[in-house]
Amino acid sequence: MRAALTLLDQAIEMGNQELAHLSAGEVDKAEEVAFGRDGVLKAALAEDSLDAPEEECLDSLVAKLEELKALQARIIDEATRLRRSIGQEIMRAGQEQKRHQGYGRAVRPTPRIRSAFISKNS
């Protein structure tokens, strides 16, 4: 049971690191930490880690799981905020591209009118 508590402490620390990476916009690093945290949580909640629960250990286990739950909610909120922010940046980039294309069309010289109906002799 003590091993599970130690692993949960490690998962909480990794969750805080993941949140810090998300806040900084470092999505790749946050993803690496998230996968590592997932492995630690699986190990912590494995049956052999939770053998012979003692009453005081159960209380601390529940407290740590509640802390992980709150941390996960904060991670999800930050990831949602980051996703919205990236979406807005993509929209702005598209608008800028359209604007630059408009400038490009405005500065290009217009071709001379060539028509078969205009006499070259006159």
KOLGU-4560 file (N, C-alpha, C; in nm, 3 decimals, padded with zeros to 5 digits):
<recs>
<n_xx: 00.082 n_yy: -00.119 n_zz: 00.000 ca_xx: 00.000 ca_yy: 00.000 ca_zz: 00.000 c_xx: 00.087 c_yy: 00.126 c_zz: 00.000 mol: A seq: 1 type: MET>
<n_xx: 00.199 n_yy: 00.119 n_zz: 00.068 ca_xx: 00.289 ca_yy: 00.235 ca_zz: 00.071 c_xx: 00.345 c_yy: 00.264 c_zz: -00.068 mol: A seq: 2 type: ARG>
<n_xx: 00.366 n_yy: 00.158 n_zz: -00.147 ca_xx: 00.416 ca_yy: 00.176 ca_zz: -00.283 c_xx: 00.315 c_yy: 00.253 c_zz: -00.368 mol: A seq: 3 type: ALA>
<n_xx: 00.188 n_yy: 00.223 n_zz: -00.349 ca_xx: 00.083 ca_yy: 00.293 ca_zz: -00.424 c_xx: 00.081 c_yy: 00.441 c_zz: -00.387 mol: A seq: 4 type: ALA>
<n_xx: 00.098 n_yy: 00.473 n_zz: -00.258 ca_xx: 00.098 ca_yy: 00.613 ca_zz: -00.215 c_xx: 00.219 c_yy: 00.687 c_zz: -00.273 mol: A seq: 5 type: LEU>
<n_xx: 00.333 n_yy: 00.621 n_zz: -00.276 ca_xx: 00.453 ca_yy: 00.681 ca_zz: -00.334 c_xx: 00.433 c_yy: 00.707 c_zz: -00.484 mol: A seq: 6 type: THR>
<n_xx: 00.374 n_yy: 00.609 n_zz: -00.552 ca_xx: 00.349 ca_yy: 00.625 ca_zz: -00.695 c_xx: 00.246 c_yy: 00.736 c_zz: -00.721 mol: A seq: 7 type: LEU>
<n_xx: 00.146 n_yy: 00.747 n_zz: -00.635 ca_xx: 00.048 ca_yy: 00.854 ca_zz: -00.651 c_xx: 00.112 c_yy: 00.992 c_zz: -00.629 mol: A seq: 8 type: LEU>
<n_xx: 00.203 n_yy: 01.000 n_zz: -00.533 ca_xx: 00.277 ca_yy: 01.125 ca_zz: -00.514 c_xx: 00.356 c_yy: 01.160 c_zz: -00.640 mol: A seq: 9 type: ASP>
<n_xx: 00.418 n_yy: 01.060 n_zz: -00.700 ca_xx: 00.494 ca_yy: 01.081 ca_zz: -00.823 c_xx: 00.401 c_yy: 01.125 c_zz: -00.936 mol: A seq: 10 type: GLN>
<n_xx: 00.282 n_yy: 01.065 n_zz: -00.944 ca_xx: 00.185 ca_yy: 01.103 ca_zz: -01.047 c_xx: 00.137 c_yy: 01.246 c_zz: -01.028 mol: A seq: 11 type: ALA>
<n_xx: 00.120 n_yy: 01.288 n_zz: -00.904 ca_xx: 00.079 ca_yy: 01.426 ca_zz: -00.876 c_xx: 00.187 c_yy: 01.523 c_zz: -00.921 mol: A seq: 12 type: ILE>
<n_xx: 00.312 n_yy: 01.490 n_zz: -00.891 ca_xx: 00.424 ca_yy: 01.575 ca_zz: -00.933 c_xx: 00.431 c_yy: 01.583 c_zz: -01.085 mol: A seq: 13 type: GLU>
<n_xx: 00.413 n_yy: 01.470 n_zz: -01.152 ca_xx: 00.415 ca_yy: 01.469 ca_zz: -01.298 c_xx: 00.298 c_yy: 01.549 c_zz: -01.354 mol: A seq: 14 type: MET>
<n_xx: 00.183 n_yy: 01.543 n_zz: -01.289 ca_xx: 00.068 ca_yy: 01.622 ca_zz: -01.331 c_xx: 00.095 c_yy: 01.771 c_zz: -01.321 mol: A seq: 15 type: GLY>
<n_xx: 00.164 n_yy: 01.811 n_zz: -01.214 ca_xx: 00.201 ca_yy: 01.952 ca_zz: -01.199 c_xx: 00.299 c_yy: 01.995 c_zz: -01.309 mol: A seq: 16 type: ASN>
<n_xx: 00.391 n_yy: 01.905 n_zz: -01.344 ca_xx: 00.485 ca_yy: 01.936 ca_zz: -01.454 c_xx: 00.410 c_yy: 01.949 c_zz: -01.586 mol: A seq: 17 type: GLN>
<n_xx: 00.314 n_yy: 01.860 n_zz: -01.607 ca_xx: 00.235 ca_yy: 01.864 ca_zz: -01.730 c_xx: 00.158 c_yy: 01.995 c_zz: -01.739 mol: A seq: 18 type: GLU>
<n_xx: 00.099 n_yy: 02.036 n_zz: -01.629 ca_xx: 00.025 ca_yy: 02.162 ca_zz: -01.626 c_xx: 00.117 c_yy: 02.280 c_zz: -01.655 mol: A seq: 19 type: LEU>
<n_xx: 00.237 n_yy: 02.278 n_zz: -01.599 ca_xx: 00.334 ca_yy: 02.385 ca_zz: -01.624 c_xx: 00.372 c_yy: 02.390 c_zz: -01.772 mol: A seq: 20 type: ALA>
<n_xx: 00.393 n_yy: 02.274 n_zz: -01.833 ca_xx: 00.427 ca_yy: 02.271 ca_zz: -01.975 c_xx: 00.312 c_yy: 02.323 c_zz: -02.060 mol: A seq: 21 type: HIS>
<n_xx: 00.189 n_yy: 02.285 n_zz: -02.026 ca_xx: 00.073 ca_yy: 02.335 ca_zz: -02.101 c_xx: 00.060 c_yy: 02.485 c_zz: -02.087 mol: A seq: 22 type: LEU>
<n_xx: 00.081 n_yy: 02.536 n_zz: -01.968 ca_xx: 00.072 ca_yy: 02.680 ca_zz: -01.945 c_xx: 00.176 c_yy: 02.755 c_zz: -02.027 mol: A seq: 23 type: SER>
<n_xx: 00.293 n_yy: 02.693 n_zz: -02.046 ca_xx: 00.400 ca_yy: 02.756 ca_zz: -02.124 c_xx: 00.381 c_yy: 02.734 c_zz: -02.274 mol: A seq: 24 type: ALA>
<n_xx: 00.282 n_yy: 02.653 n_zz: -02.312 ca_xx: 00.257 ca_yy: 02.626 ca_zz: -02.453 c_xx: 00.345 c_yy: 02.517 c_zz: -02.511 mol: A seq: 25 type: GLY>
<n_xx: 00.412 n_yy: 02.441 n_zz: -02.426 ca_xx: 00.501 ca_yy: 02.333 ca_zz: -02.469 c_xx: 00.422 c_yy: 02.202 c_zz: -02.476 mol: A seq: 26 type: GLU>
<n_xx: 00.349 n_yy: 02.186 n_zz: -02.583 ca_xx: 00.256 ca_yy: 02.074 ca_zz: -02.596 c_xx: 00.329 c_yy: 01.940 c_zz: -02.606 mol: A seq: 27 type: VAL>
<n_xx: 00.440 n_yy: 01.937 n_zz: -02.678 ca_xx: 00.514 ca_yy: 01.811 ca_zz: -02.695 c_xx: 00.567 c_yy: 01.760 c_zz: -02.561 mol: A seq: 28 type: ASP>
<n_xx: 00.623 n_yy: 01.850 n_zz: -02.481 ca_xx: 00.674 ca_yy: 01.809 ca_zz: -02.350 c_xx: 00.560 c_yy: 01.766 c_zz: -02.259 mol: A seq: 29 type: LYS>
<n_xx: 00.448 n_yy: 01.837 n_zz: -02.266 ca_xx: 00.332 ca_yy: 01.800 ca_zz: -02.184 c_xx: 00.281 c_yy: 01.662 c_zz: -02.223 mol: A seq: 30 type: ALA>
<n_xx: 00.284 n_yy: 01.632 n_zz: -02.351 ca_xx: 00.239 ca_yy: 01.500 ca_zz: -02.397 c_xx: 00.329 c_yy: 01.389 c_zz: -02.343 mol: A seq: 31 type: GLU>
<n_xx: 00.460 n_yy: 01.411 n_zz: -02.346 ca_xx: 00.553 ca_yy: 01.311 ca_zz: -02.292 c_xx: 00.527 c_yy: 01.286 c_zz: -02.144 mol: A seq: 32 type: GLU>
<n_xx: 00.508 n_yy: 01.393 n_zz: -02.069 ca_xx: 00.483 ca_yy: 01.380 ca_zz: -01.925 c_xx: 00.350 c_yy: 01.309 c_zz: -01.902 mol: A seq: 33 type: VAL>
<n_xx: 00.250 n_yy: 01.339 n_zz: -01.985 ca_xx: 00.118 ca_yy: 01.278 ca_zz: -01.969 c_xx: 00.125 c_yy: 01.126 c_zz: -01.988 mol: A seq: 34 type: ALA>
<n_xx: 00.201 n_yy: 01.082 n_zz: -02.089 ca_xx: 00.214 ca_yy: 00.938 ca_zz: -02.109 c_xx: 00.290 c_yy: 00.873 c_zz: -01.994 mol: A seq: 35 type: PHE>
<n_xx: 00.390 n_yy: 00.939 n_zz: -01.942 ca_xx: 00.462 ca_yy: 00.887 ca_zz: -01.826 c_xx: 00.373 c_yy: 00.881 c_zz: -01.704 mol: A seq: 36 type: GLY>
<n_xx: 00.291 n_yy: 00.983 n_zz: -01.686 ca_xx: 00.199 ca_yy: 00.987 ca_zz: -01.572 c_xx: 00.097 c_yy: 00.875 c_zz: -01.582 mol: A seq: 37 type: ARG>
<n_xx: 00.053 n_yy: 00.846 n_zz: -01.703 ca_xx: -00.042 ca_yy: 00.737 ca_zz: -01.724 c_xx: 00.017 c_yy: 00.604 c_zz: -01.678 mol: A seq: 38 type: ASP>
<n_xx: 00.142 n_yy: 00.581 n_zz: -01.713 ca_xx: 00.208 ca_yy: 00.457 ca_zz: -01.670 c_xx: 00.222 c_yy: 00.448 c_zz: -01.519 mol: A seq: 39 type: GLY>
<n_xx: 00.256 n_yy: 00.560 n_zz: -01.457 ca_xx: 00.271 ca_yy: 00.562 ca_zz: -01.311 c_xx: 00.136 c_yy: 00.535 c_zz: -01.244 mol: A seq: 40 type: VAL>
<n_xx: 00.030 n_yy: 00.594 n_zz: -01.297 ca_xx: -00.104 ca_yy: 00.572 ca_zz: -01.239 c_xx: -00.147 c_yy: 00.426 c_zz: -01.253 mol: A seq: 41 type: LEU>
<n_xx: -00.119 n_yy: 00.367 n_zz: -01.368 ca_xx: -00.155 ca_yy: 00.226 ca_zz: -01.386 c_xx: -00.080 c_yy: 00.138 c_zz: -01.285 mol: A seq: 42 type: LYS>
<n_xx: 00.047 n_yy: 00.171 n_zz: -01.263 ca_xx: 00.126 ca_yy: 00.093 ca_zz: -01.165 c_xx: 00.072 c_yy: 00.116 c_zz: -01.024 mol: A seq: 43 type: ALA>
<n_xx: 00.032 n_yy: 00.238 n_zz: -00.994 ca_xx: -00.017 ca_yy: 00.269 ca_zz: -00.859 c_xx: -00.150 c_yy: 00.202 c_zz: -00.831 mol: A seq: 44 type: ALA>
<n_xx: -00.232 n_yy: 00.188 n_zz: -00.932 ca_xx: -00.366 ca_yy: 00.131 ca_zz: -00.911 c_xx: -00.373 c_yy: -00.017 c_zz: -00.944 mol: A seq: 45 type: LEU>
<n_xx: -00.258 n_yy: -00.079 n_zz: -00.970 ca_xx: -00.255 ca_yy: -00.223 ca_zz: -00.994 c_xx: -00.291 c_yy: -00.296 c_zz: -00.865 mol: A seq: 46 type: ALA>
<n_xx: -00.345 n_yy: -00.414 n_zz: -00.880 ca_xx: -00.391 ca_yy: -00.489 ca_zz: -00.762 c_xx: -00.279 c_yy: -00.521 c_zz: -00.664 mol: A seq: 47 type: GLU>
<n_xx: -00.160 n_yy: -00.551 n_zz: -00.714 ca_xx: -00.052 ca_yy: -00.587 ca_zz: -00.623 c_xx: -00.002 c_yy: -00.465 c_zz: -00.544 mol: A seq: 48 type: ASP>
<n_xx: -00.025 n_yy: -00.344 n_zz: -00.593 ca_xx: 00.015 ca_yy: -00.223 ca_zz: -00.518 c_xx: -00.084 c_yy: -00.191 c_zz: -00.407 mol: A seq: 49 type: SER>
<n_xx: -00.205 n_yy: -00.239 n_zz: -00.420 ca_xx: -00.310 ca_yy: -00.206 ca_zz: -00.324 c_xx: -00.340 c_yy: -00.321 c_zz: -00.228 mol: A seq: 50 type: LEU>
<n_xx: -00.248 n_yy: -00.412 n_zz: -00.209 ca_xx: -00.269 ca_yy: -00.525 ca_zz: -00.118 c_xx: -00.278 c_yy: -00.478 c_zz: 00.026 mol: A seq: 51 type: ASP>
<n_xx: -00.357 n_yy: -00.549 n_zz: 00.103 ca_xx: -00.372 ca_yy: -00.530 ca_zz: 00.248 c_xx: -00.387 c_yy: -00.382 c_zz: 00.287 mol: A seq: 52 type: ALA>
<n_xx: -00.498 n_yy: -00.320 n_zz: 00.246 ca_xx: -00.516 ca_yy: -00.178 ca_zz: 00.281 c_xx: -00.538 c_yy: -00.161 c_zz: 00.431 mol: A seq: 53 type: PRO>
<n_xx: -00.473 n_yy: -00.062 n_zz: 00.486 ca_xx: -00.492 ca_yy: -00.027 ca_zz: 00.626 c_xx: -00.582 c_yy: 00.096 c_zz: 00.630 mol: A seq: 54 type: GLU>
<n_xx: -00.651 n_yy: 00.115 n_zz: 00.743 ca_xx: -00.749 ca_yy: 00.223 ca_zz: 00.753 c_xx: -00.687 c_yy: 00.360 c_zz: 00.728 mol: A seq: 55 type: GLU>
<n_xx: -00.573 n_yy: 00.390 n_zz: 00.791 ca_xx: -00.511 ca_yy: 00.521 ca_zz: 00.772 c_xx: -00.456 c_yy: 00.537 c_zz: 00.630 mol: A seq: 56 type: GLU>
<n_xx: -00.415 n_yy: 00.425 n_zz: 00.569 ca_xx: -00.366 ca_yy: 00.431 ca_zz: 00.431 c_xx: -00.480 c_yy: 00.457 c_zz: 00.334 mol: A seq: 57 type: CYS>
<n_xx: -00.597 n_yy: 00.402 n_zz: 00.366 ca_xx: -00.712 ca_yy: 00.426 ca_zz: 00.279 c_xx: -00.750 c_yy: 00.573 c_zz: 00.276 mol: A seq: 58 type: LEU>
<n_xx: -00.744 n_yy: 00.638 n_zz: 00.392 ca_xx: -00.777 ca_yy: 00.780 ca_zz: 00.397 c_xx: -00.679 c_yy: 00.863 c_zz: 00.313 mol: A seq: 59 type: ASP>
<n_xx: -00.551 n_yy: 00.833 n_zz: 00.325 ca_xx: -00.453 ca_yy: 00.907 ca_zz: 00.247 c_xx: -00.463 c_yy: 00.873 c_zz: 00.099 mol: A seq: 60 type: SER>
<n_xx: -00.499 n_yy: 00.748 n_zz: 00.067 ca_xx: -00.520 ca_yy: 00.708 ca_zz: -00.072 c_xx: -00.635 c_yy: 00.787 c_zz: -00.134 mol: A seq: 61 type: LEU>
<n_xx: -00.745 n_yy: 00.796 n_zz: -00.061 ca_xx: -00.860 ca_yy: 00.872 ca_zz: -00.110 c_xx: -00.824 c_yy: 01.019 c_zz: -00.126 mol: A seq: 62 type: VAL>
<n_xx: -00.749 n_yy: 01.075 n_zz: -00.032 ca_xx: -00.708 ca_yy: 01.216 ca_zz: -00.041 c_xx: -00.620 c_yy: 01.239 c_zz: -00.164 mol: A seq: 63 type: ALA>
<n_xx: -00.529 n_yy: 01.148 n_zz: -00.190 ca_xx: -00.441 ca_yy: 01.163 ca_zz: -00.306 c_xx: -00.518 c_yy: 01.147 c_zz: -00.437 mol: A seq: 64 type: LYS>
<n_xx: -00.614 n_yy: 01.057 n_zz: -00.438 ca_xx: -00.696 ca_yy: 01.041 ca_zz: -00.558 c_xx: -00.782 c_yy: 01.164 c_zz: -00.584 mol: A seq: 65 type: LEU>
<n_xx: -00.833 n_yy: 01.225 n_zz: -00.476 ca_xx: -00.909 ca_yy: 01.350 ca_zz: -00.490 c_xx: -00.819 c_yy: 01.462 c_zz: -00.544 mol: A seq: 66 type: GLU>
<n_xx: -00.696 n_yy: 01.467 n_zz: -00.496 ca_xx: -00.601 ca_yy: 01.568 ca_zz: -00.544 c_xx: -00.571 c_yy: 01.546 c_zz: -00.693 mol: A seq: 67 type: GLU>
<n_xx: -00.554 n_yy: 01.420 n_zz: -00.732 ca_xx: -00.531 ca_yy: 01.388 ca_zz: -00.874 c_xx: -00.652 c_yy: 01.427 c_zz: -00.959 mol: A seq: 68 type: LEU>
<n_xx: -00.770 n_yy: 01.406 n_zz: -00.905 ca_xx: -00.892 ca_yy: 01.442 ca_zz: -00.978 c_xx: -00.897 c_yy: 01.593 c_zz: -01.003 mol: A seq: 69 type: LYS>
<n_xx: -00.868 n_yy: 01.672 n_zz: -00.900 ca_xx: -00.868 ca_yy: 01.818 ca_zz: -00.914 c_xx: -00.759 c_yy: 01.863 c_zz: -01.011 mol: A seq: 70 type: ALA>
<n_xx: -00.643 n_yy: 01.798 n_zz: -01.003 ca_xx: -00.532 ca_yy: 01.832 ca_zz: -01.092 c_xx: -00.568 c_yy: 01.800 c_zz: -01.237 mol: A seq: 71 type: LEU>
<n_xx: -00.633 n_yy: 01.688 n_zz: -01.258 ca_xx: -00.676 ca_yy: 01.650 ca_zz: -01.393 c_xx: -00.775 c_yy: 01.751 c_zz: -01.449 mol: A seq: 72 type: GLN>
<n_xx: -00.865 n_yy: 01.801 n_zz: -01.365 ca_xx: -00.961 ca_yy: 01.903 ca_zz: -01.410 c_xx: -00.887 c_yy: 02.031 c_zz: -01.452 mol: A seq: 73 type: ALA>
<n_xx: -00.784 n_yy: 02.070 n_zz: -01.376 ca_xx: -00.706 ca_yy: 02.189 ca_zz: -01.412 c_xx: -00.630 c_yy: 02.167 c_zz: -01.542 mol: A seq: 74 type: ARG>
<n_xx: -00.577 n_yy: 02.047 n_zz: -01.562 ca_xx: -00.506 ca_yy: 02.014 ca_zz: -01.686 c_xx: -00.602 c_yy: 02.022 c_zz: -01.805 mol: A seq: 75 type: ILE>
<n_xx: -00.720 n_yy: 01.969 n_zz: -01.789 ca_xx: -00.819 ca_yy: 01.972 ca_zz: -01.897 c_xx: -00.858 c_yy: 02.116 c_zz: -01.928 mol: A seq: 76 type: ILE>
<n_xx: -00.879 n_yy: 02.198 n_zz: -01.827 ca_xx: -00.913 ca_yy: 02.339 ca_zz: -01.849 c_xx: -00.802 c_yy: 02.412 c_zz: -01.924 mol: A seq: 77 type: ASP>
<n_xx: -00.678 n_yy: 02.388 n_zz: -01.885 ca_xx: -00.565 ca_yy: 02.453 ca_zz: -01.951 c_xx: -00.551 c_yy: 02.405 c_zz: -02.095 mol: A seq: 78 type: GLU>
<n_xx: -00.570 n_yy: 02.276 n_zz: -02.118 ca_xx: -00.561 ca_yy: 02.223 ca_zz: -02.254 c_xx: -00.672 c_yy: 02.280 c_zz: -02.342 mol: A seq: 79 type: ALA>
<n_xx: -00.791 n_yy: 02.296 n_zz: -02.287 ca_xx: -00.902 ca_yy: 02.355 ca_zz: -02.362 c_xx: -00.872 c_yy: 02.500 c_zz: -02.396 mol: A seq: 80 type: THR>
<n_xx: -00.816 n_yy: 02.574 n_zz: -02.301 ca_xx: -00.780 ca_yy: 02.713 ca_zz: -02.326 c_xx: -00.674 c_yy: 02.722 c_zz: -02.435 mol: A seq: 81 type: ARG>
<n_xx: -00.576 n_yy: 02.633 n_zz: -02.429 ca_xx: -00.469 ca_yy: 02.631 ca_zz: -02.528 c_xx: -00.523 c_yy: 02.596 c_zz: -02.666 mol: A seq: 82 type: LEU>
<n_xx: -00.615 n_yy: 02.501 n_zz: -02.673 ca_xx: -00.674 ca_yy: 02.462 ca_zz: -02.801 c_xx: -00.750 c_yy: 02.579 c_zz: -02.863 mol: A seq: 83 type: ARG>
<n_xx: -00.828 n_yy: 02.651 n_zz: -02.781 ca_xx: -00.900 ca_yy: 02.769 ca_zz: -02.830 c_xx: -00.804 c_yy: 02.875 c_zz: -02.880 mol: A seq: 84 type: ARG>
<n_xx: -00.697 n_yy: 02.896 n_zz: -02.805 ca_xx: -00.597 ca_yy: 02.996 ca_zz: -02.842 c_xx: -00.531 c_yy: 02.961 c_zz: -02.975 mol: A seq: 85 type: SER>
<n_xx: -00.496 n_yy: 02.836 n_zz: -02.993 ca_xx: -00.435 ca_yy: 02.792 ca_zz: -03.118 c_xx: -00.533 c_yy: 02.807 c_zz: -03.233 mol: A seq: 86 type: ILE>
<n_xx: -00.659 n_yy: 02.775 n_zz: -03.211 ca_xx: -00.761 ca_yy: 02.791 ca_zz: -03.315 c_xx: -00.774 c_yy: 02.936 c_zz: -03.358 mol: A seq: 87 type: GLY>
<n_xx: -00.771 n_yy: 03.027 n_zz: -03.262 ca_xx: -00.779 ca_yy: 03.170 ca_zz: -03.295 c_xx: -00.657 c_yy: 03.215 c_zz: -03.373 mol: A seq: 88 type: GLN>
<n_xx: -00.540 n_yy: 03.164 n_zz: -03.336 ca_xx: -00.418 ca_yy: 03.200 ca_zz: -03.409 c_xx: -00.423 c_yy: 03.150 c_zz: -03.552 mol: A seq: 89 type: GLU>
<n_xx: -00.478 n_yy: 03.032 n_zz: -03.573 ca_xx: -00.491 ca_yy: 02.977 ca_zz: -03.708 c_xx: -00.586 c_yy: 03.063 c_zz: -03.791 mol: A seq: 90 type: ILE>
<n_xx: -00.696 n_yy: 03.105 n_zz: -03.730 ca_xx: -00.790 ca_yy: 03.191 ca_zz: -03.801 c_xx: -00.725 c_yy: 03.324 c_zz: -03.838 mol: A seq: 91 type: MET>
<n_xx: -00.650 n_yy: 03.382 n_zz: -03.744 ca_xx: -00.580 ca_yy: 03.508 ca_zz: -03.772 c_xx: -00.479 c_yy: 03.491 c_zz: -03.884 mol: A seq: 92 type: ARG>
<n_xx: -00.408 n_yy: 03.379 n_zz: -03.884 ca_xx: -00.309 ca_yy: 03.354 ca_zz: -03.989 c_xx: -00.378 c_yy: 03.344 c_zz: -04.125 mol: A seq: 93 type: ALA>
<n_xx: -00.493 n_yy: 03.280 n_zz: -04.131 ca_xx: -00.568 ca_yy: 03.271 ca_zz: -04.256 c_xx: -00.613 c_yy: 03.407 c_zz: -04.304 mol: A seq: 94 type: GLY>
<n_xx: -00.659 n_yy: 03.491 n_zz: -04.212 ca_xx: -00.700 ca_yy: 03.626 ca_zz: -04.249 c_xx: -00.582 c_yy: 03.708 c_zz: -04.299 mol: A seq: 95 type: GLN>
<n_xx: -00.467 n_yy: 03.693 n_zz: -04.234 ca_xx: -00.347 ca_yy: 03.763 ca_zz: -04.279 c_xx: -00.306 c_yy: 03.718 c_zz: -04.419 mol: A seq: 96 type: GLU>
<n_xx: -00.318 n_yy: 03.588 n_zz: -04.443 ca_xx: -00.283 ca_yy: 03.536 ca_zz: -04.575 c_xx: -00.374 c_yy: 03.596 c_zz: -04.682 mol: A seq: 97 type: GLN>
<n_xx: -00.502 n_yy: 03.604 n_zz: -04.653 ca_xx: -00.596 ca_yy: 03.665 ca_zz: -04.748 c_xx: -00.561 c_yy: 03.812 c_zz: -04.771 mol: A seq: 98 type: LYS>
<n_xx: -00.526 n_yy: 03.881 n_zz: -04.665 ca_xx: -00.491 ca_yy: 04.022 ca_zz: -04.677 c_xx: -00.366 c_yy: 04.039 c_zz: -04.763 mol: A seq: 99 type: ARG>
<n_xx: -00.266 n_yy: 03.955 n_zz: -04.740 ca_xx: -00.143 ca_yy: 03.965 ca_zz: -04.820 c_xx: -00.169 c_yy: 03.930 c_zz: -04.967 mol: A seq: 100 type: HIS>
<n_xx: -00.258 n_yy: 03.836 n_zz: -04.992 ca_xx: -00.292 ca_yy: 03.803 ca_zz: -05.130 c_xx: -00.359 c_yy: 03.923 c_zz: -05.197 mol: A seq: 101 type: GLN>
<n_xx: -00.443 n_yy: 03.993 n_zz: -05.121 ca_xx: -00.507 ca_yy: 04.113 ca_zz: -05.175 c_xx: -00.405 c_yy: 04.220 c_zz: -05.209 mol: A seq: 102 type: GLY>
<n_xx: -00.306 n_yy: 04.239 n_zz: -05.122 ca_xx: -00.198 ca_yy: 04.335 ca_zz: -05.150 c_xx: -00.122 c_yy: 04.292 c_zz: -05.275 mol: A seq: 103 type: TYR>
<n_xx: -00.098 n_yy: 04.165 n_zz: -05.288 ca_xx: -00.024 ca_yy: 04.115 ca_zz: -05.404 c_xx: -00.099 c_yy: 04.141 c_zz: -05.533 mol: A seq: 104 type: GLY>
<n_xx: -00.230 n_yy: 04.122 n_zz: -05.533 ca_xx: -00.310 ca_yy: 04.150 ca_zz: -05.652 c_xx: -00.313 c_yy: 04.299 c_zz: -05.682 mol: A seq: 105 type: ARG>
<n_xx: -00.311 n_yy: 04.382 n_zz: -05.579 ca_xx: -00.319 ca_yy: 04.527 ca_zz: -05.599 c_xx: -00.191 c_yy: 04.583 c_zz: -05.659 mol: A seq: 106 type: ALA>
<n_xx: -00.076 n_yy: 04.527 n_zz: -05.629 ca_xx: 00.049 ca_yy: 04.584 ca_zz: -05.677 c_xx: 00.094 c_yy: 04.524 c_zz: -05.810 mol: A seq: 107 type: VAL>
<n_xx: 00.034 n_yy: 04.417 n_zz: -05.854 ca_xx: 00.070 ca_yy: 04.360 ca_zz: -05.984 c_xx: 00.013 c_yy: 04.447 c_zz: -06.095 mol: A seq: 108 type: ARG>
<n_xx: 00.089 n_yy: 04.469 n_zz: -06.200 ca_xx: 00.034 ca_yy: 04.549 ca_zz: -06.310 c_xx: -00.078 c_yy: 04.473 c_zz: -06.381 mol: A seq: 109 type: PRO>
<n_xx: -00.177 n_yy: 04.546 n_zz: -06.426 ca_xx: -00.288 ca_yy: 04.483 ca_zz: -06.497 c_xx: -00.247 c_yy: 04.460 c_zz: -06.642 mol: A seq: 110 type: THR>
<n_xx: -00.284 n_yy: 04.350 n_zz: -06.700 ca_xx: -00.245 ca_yy: 04.323 ca_zz: -06.838 c_xx: -00.317 c_yy: 04.420 c_zz: -06.933 mol: A seq: 111 type: PRO>
<n_xx: -00.250 n_yy: 04.450 n_zz: -07.045 ca_xx: -00.310 ca_yy: 04.537 ca_zz: -07.146 c_xx: -00.426 c_yy: 04.463 c_zz: -07.210 mol: A seq: 112 type: ARG>
<n_xx: -00.522 n_yy: 04.538 n_zz: -07.251 ca_xx: -00.639 ca_yy: 04.477 ca_zz: -07.316 c_xx: -00.599 c_yy: 04.438 c_zz: -07.459 mol: A seq: 113 type: ILE>
<n_xx: -00.621 n_yy: 04.316 n_zz: -07.489 ca_xx: -00.593 ca_yy: 04.265 ca_zz: -07.624 c_xx: -00.721 c_yy: 04.206 c_zz: -07.675 mol: A seq: 114 type: ARG>
<n_xx: -00.769 n_yy: 04.262 n_zz: -07.778 ca_xx: -00.893 ca_yy: 04.215 ca_zz: -07.835 c_xx: -00.877 c_yy: 04.198 c_zz: -07.984 mol: A seq: 115 type: SER>
<n_xx: -00.941 n_yy: 04.100 n_zz: -08.038 ca_xx: -00.938 ca_yy: 04.077 ca_zz: -08.182 c_xx: -01.023 c_yy: 04.181 c_zz: -08.255 mol: A seq: 116 type: ALA>
<n_xx: -01.108 n_yy: 04.252 n_zz: -08.182 ca_xx: -01.197 ca_yy: 04.348 ca_zz: -08.243 c_xx: -01.135 c_yy: 04.487 c_zz: -08.259 mol: A seq: 117 type: PHE>
<n_xx: -01.020 n_yy: 04.510 n_zz: -08.197 ca_xx: -00.955 ca_yy: 04.640 ca_zz: -08.210 c_xx: -00.860 c_yy: 04.633 c_zz: -08.328 mol: A seq: 118 type: ILE>
<n_xx: -00.873 n_yy: 04.728 n_zz: -08.416 ca_xx: -00.791 ca_yy: 04.732 ca_zz: -08.536 c_xx: -00.650 c_yy: 04.775 c_zz: -08.500 mol: A seq: 119 type: SER>
<n_xx: -00.551 n_yy: 04.704 n_zz: -08.550 ca_xx: -00.412 ca_yy: 04.740 ca_zz: -08.527 c_xx: -00.369 c_yy: 04.854 c_zz: -08.618 mol: A seq: 120 type: LYS>
<n_xx: -00.446 n_yy: 04.879 n_zz: -08.722 ca_xx: -00.413 ca_yy: 04.982 ca_zz: -08.819 c_xx: -00.454 c_yy: 05.121 c_zz: -08.772 mol: A seq: 121 type: ASN>
<n_xx: -00.545 n_yy: 05.132 n_zz: -08.681 ca_xx: -00.592 ca_yy: 05.265 ca_zz: -08.644 c_xx: -00.518 c_yy: 05.326 c_zz: -08.529 mol: A seq: 122 type: SER>
</recs>
